[in-house]
Amino acid sequence: MFPLRDENPAASFPIVTLALIAANVAVFAYEVVAGPELRSLLMTWGLVPQRLVLAIADHRDLAYPAATLFTSMFLHGGWLHLAGNLWYLWIFGDNIEDRIGHARYLVFYLLGGLAAAVVHVAFNADSAVPTVGASGAIAAVLGAYAMLYPGARVVTLVPLFFFIRIVSLPAIVVLGLWFVLQFFSGAMAVSASVKSGVAFSAHVGGFVFGLIAVRLFALGLPPRPRSG
């Protein structure tokens, strides 16, 4: 299933969400013009688990490999990768930004991406393949949305064999199924020792971070209406 929009309007303008979308688009535009240097760019600023683990084990300077935990969030592997991530951020990010405020939301987003990256490294410590994408941070946003607005309606495209239907479903169903798919896909890849091109462990780590952390980020803020 694929979400098209939610029926949960935010009360404030999502300036941080739009800024994050713009930043990701700008970085991708730079990737496009990088030409033959793109591979080097992704290898340099993408998250390479093995590089980080070896730096920790050998007590090397951690500044550069640690920086890639953040820089990798703004790199993407193609148009579809970028568009899919930003679509989810656009649908679900505005409500989380509205609930916890602009500054807290930015910190939440970055920490969510960091948590996702750490989980990915923990499960792929020997990988020399660069990991890129905002999906870990966006997974944190999805987890937060599932926690705060489980009953919010999400207009969703659902393929049924040879037919496609558009239905309105509770957010907990749409996001819950998304999480279950990520969890079991990641578990199968680990159990079969398969190197997947998708960072399922990062998605799971980010989502769980969002579920837990959003309550802390909302502490001290006035309550707002809860959908569902």
Rosetta blueprint (number, residue, H / E / L):
1 M L
2 F E
3 P E
4 L E
5 R E
6 D E
7 E L
8 N L
9 P L
10 A L
11 A L
12 S L
13 F L
14 P L
15 I H
16 V H
17 T H
18 L H
19 A H
20 L H
21 I H
22 A H
23 A H
24 N H
25 V H
26 A H
27 V H
28 F H
29 A H
30 Y H
31 E H
32 V H
33 V H
34 A H
35 G H
36 P H
37 E H
38 L H
39 R H
40 S H
41 L H
42 L H
43 M H
44 T H
45 W H
46 G L
47 L E
48 V L
49 P H
50 Q H
51 R H
52 L H
53 V H
54 L H
55 A H
56 I H
57 A H
58 D L
59 H L
60 R L
61 D L
62 L L
63 A H
64 Y H
65 P H
66 A H
67 A H
68 T H
69 L H
70 F H
71 T H
72 S H
73 M H
74 F H
75 L L
76 H L
77 G L
78 G L
79 W H
80 L H
81 H H
82 L H
83 A H
84 G H
85 N H
86 L H
87 W H
88 Y H
89 L H
90 W H
91 I H
92 F H
93 G H
94 D H
95 N H
96 I H
97 E H
98 D H
99 R H
100 I H
101 G L
102 H H
103 A H
104 R H
105 Y H
106 L H
107 V H
108 F H
109 Y H
110 L H
111 L H
112 G H
113 G H
114 L H
115 A H
116 A H
117 A H
118 V H
119 V H
120 H H
121 V H
122 A H
123 F H
124 N L
125 A L
126 D L
127 S L
128 A L
129 V L
130 P L
131 T E
132 V L
133 G L
134 A L
135 S H
136 G H
137 A H
138 I H
139 A H
140 A H
141 V H
142 L H
143 G H
144 A H
145 Y H
146 A H
147 M H
148 L H
149 Y L
150 P L
151 G L
152 A L
153 R E
154 V E
155 V E
156 T E
157 L E
158 V E
159 P E
160 L E
161 F L
162 F L
163 F E
164 I E
165 R E
166 I E
167 V E
168 S E
169 L E
170 P E
171 A H
172 I H
173 V H
174 V H
175 L H
176 G H
177 L H
178 W H
179 F H
180 V H
181 L H
182 Q H
183 F H
184 F H
185 S H
186 G H
187 A H
188 M H
189 A H
190 V H
191 S H
192 A L
193 S L
194 V L
195 K L
196 S L
197 G L
198 V L
199 A L
200 F H
201 S H
202 A H
203 H H
204 V H
205 G H
206 G H
207 F H
208 V H
209 F H
210 G H
211 L H
212 I H
213 A H
214 V H
215 R H
216 L H
217 F H
218 A L
219 L L
220 G L
221 L L
222 P L
223 P L
224 R L
225 P L
226 R L
227 S L
228 G L
